[in-house]
Amino acid sequence: MRMQFLQGKVAIVTGGAQGIGRAITEELARQGADVAVVDRNDATETVDAVSATGRRALQFKADVASFGRAAEITSEIRERLGGLDVLVNNAGVPQPKALLELSEADWDRTVDINLKSAFNWCRAAAPHMLRAGSGRIITISSMSAKHGGGTGAGAISKACYAATKAGLLGLTRGLAKELGPAITVNAICPGLIATPMTTALTSGPQTTRLLETIPLGRFGRPEDVAHLAVFLASPWADYITGETIDVNGGIYID
């Protein structure tokens, strides 16, 4: 019988309707966790996949950038599922506009979804985890946080996106110090993962050229990120906090 590392745990995944978020949600459930999915899009397929594993699943259609909704939903999840052990800050949007194309509204919305949302959900979840004496916070950043985003007309992430993702790394390190020893806080930096958000890169005319830059010879799969997220949520990662771990096939090594 397969060991379930997270039996009886309760997790929240923001942006869990598709792509990396969906893969993380489903893997958490396969490892025994009950999962609440928060997304502005319909997450019925994700919730059904969780239910098929025998675990409980909740769906909340909400704007993750809303501070008030984060607090309300977190409290409801605790009441309905009986606790809160794991928070995965996964929600995010691309920002392909260059500086001279960006409006103030473009900047503010990208920051709100990619960076402020992580603060919202950490702020909502941390008090419950601290009272319980344990918890895991896992934030999905990007390799763009380290290399500054792409260049050229086809790039889906430029400076604004890179800035928000780099901010998540600072938040991760700061919270690891503030919330220990009860809560561990870590970040994952995916590379080129084949998701609906990256289709223009992973199936476009530049695909062959991009693959040549990846030592492992393929684009990442959402499951590659999900497996690491589950490890960081598990007891095997009890002594890991404040870390940023790359999942990029070697395309960017630091």
N, C-alpha and C positions, 0 to 999 in steps of 0.2 A: 504494500500500500504506500502511495506517495506521501512523504512527510509534508505537512502544511505548516510553514514557518509562522504564519500569521493567524492561526486558528483563533476565532473569537474577537479579533481586533476590528476596529471601526476606522475607516479611512474616508477622507474627502479628496477628490481629484477635480481641480478646476480645469475647464477646457477639455473635458473627457468625452466629448461626443464623437470625435474622430481622431485619426492619426496617432501620434505618440500618446496622447491622453487616453484614448480608448484602449490602446495596448496595455498601458499601465493599469487601468481600471480592471481589465479582464485578468491580468496576471495577479494582481492583488487578491481578486476573488478566488482564483485557482489555488492560491496559497492560504485560503481560509478566512479572508477578511470580508466583512460587510462594507459596501462602498456607496457613498453618495456622490453623484456626478453633478457638477455645477457648470452650466454652459449656456450661452445665449442662443445656441442652436438646439434643435430637438435631439435628445440623447436616447430615444427609445430603443434603438438597436443595441446600444451599449448596455443599457439596463437589462434588456432581455438576455444578453449574453451572460451577465452576472447572475441573473436568476437561474439560468440553465445550469450553473455550477452548484446550485443549492444554497447560495448565499443571498442575503437580503440586499436589495438595491433601492436607492432613492434617486429621483431626478429633480433638479431645481433649474428652471429656466430663468437666468438672471444675468445682469451685467456685473461681471466680477470687479469692475472699477467702482462699484457702489460700496462705500464703507458701511453704511447702515444695513444693507442687505447681507453683507458678509456676517455681521453679528447676529442678525435675525436667523439666517439659515443655519449657522453653526449651532445655535441654541436648539433649534428644532431637530437637527440631526442627533444631537446628544439625547434629547428626550425620546426620539423615536427608535434610535438604534442602541441607546444605553451607554454611550461613551464616545470618546474620540481619542484615537491613538496615533494616527498618521495623517499628515496634511501634505498633499502634493500640489505645489503651485506650478501648474503647467500652462495655463491660459496665456495666449500671446498672439500677436498679429505681426505680419511682415510690414516693412516700411521701405519700399523701393525708391522713394523720391530722394534726390540729392538735395544738399543744403539750399541751393538757390531756387529749388522747386517747392520746398516745404513752406506751408503756411503755419501760422501759430496754432491753428486748430489741428492740423496734421500732427504737429509735435505733441501737443497736449494729449490728444487721444492715444497716441502710441505710448506715451509715458504712463497714462492712466491704466491702460490694459496690461502692458508688459511689466511695469515696475510698481506702480501704486497698488495694483491688485494684490501683489504678493504681500505688501505691508498690510493691506486690509485683512487678508485671511490669516496671516501670522498673528496680527493683533487680536483677531476674534478667537483663534484656536489656542494661543499660548496660555491664557488664564486657566482654561479647563485642563490642559496637559500638566501645568504646574501644580494644580490642586491634586491631580491624580499621582504626581510624582514621576511621570514618565511621558515620553512622546517623541515623535519623529517628524521633522519638517524637511521636505525634499523639494528643491526648486529647480525647474528646468530652465537653464540659461541657453547659451549657444556659443559655438566657437567664435562667432562674430564678436563676442565680448572681449576676445583676446587679440584678434587680428584686425578689428575695425570695420568689418563688413566688406562687401564686394565692390567692384568697380565696373563701369560700363553699363550700357542700357539694359542688359539682361539680368543684372543683379537684383535679387529680391530683398536684400538687406544692405543698407548703407549706414551712414554715421548715426542717424537718429536711432535706428534699431540697435546698433552696436552699443550705443550709450545706455539704452534701457537694460540691455542684457548684462553689461558690465556693472551697472548699478545693483543687479541681483547678486553679483558675487560679493560686493561690499556688504550688502544686507546679510548675506549668508554668514560671512565671517564675523560681523558684529553681533548677530543674534546667537551664534555659537558660543560666544563669550558671555553674553547676557543671560542666556537661558539654561546653560549648564549648571549643575550636572544632570538635571532632570530630563532635559530635551536635547537631542542631537539635531544639528542643522547642517545640511550638506547640499551641494549643488551639482548638477550634471550639465555638461556642455556637449550637446550633440553636434555632429558634423552634418554632412549631407545625408539626411534621412529621407527615404522615399515616402512622402505623404502628399495629400492633396495640396498642401501649401507649397510644396517644392516641385510640383509636376513640371513647371516650365524649365527647370534645370535637369531633372532626372530622366526626362523623356524627350528633351528638345534636341536641336541640331548640335549642341555642344556636348552631348552626353559622352561621346567617346573621349573627347579631350579631357573632360572632368575625371572620368574613370582612370585615366592615365596618371592623375595626380594622387590617387589613393593607393597606398602600398598594399592594402588588402584586396584591391581589385574589384570592389563592388560598392554600391551605395548602401547605406545602413537601412535596416528594417526597424519599424517602430518597436518590435520585440527586443531588439538589441538594447534600447534605452530602458524598456520595461524591466528587463532582467536585473539591470543595475539598480533601478528604483526599488525593486522588491528586496534586493540584498541590503540596501541602506535602511529599509524599514524593518529588517529582520534582526533577531538577537545576534547574528553573526557580525553585525556592524556596531555593536555596543560601544566600542572604543574609538569610533571614527566620528569626528565632528569638525566643522569649519572647513571641510575639504571641497575642492572642485575637481571632478573627475571627468575626463574626456571620453566620449564614445564617438570616434570619428574615423576609424579605420586607418589612422596614421596620416591623414591629410594635413593635419597641423599638429606639430609636436613641440611642446615646450618643457 
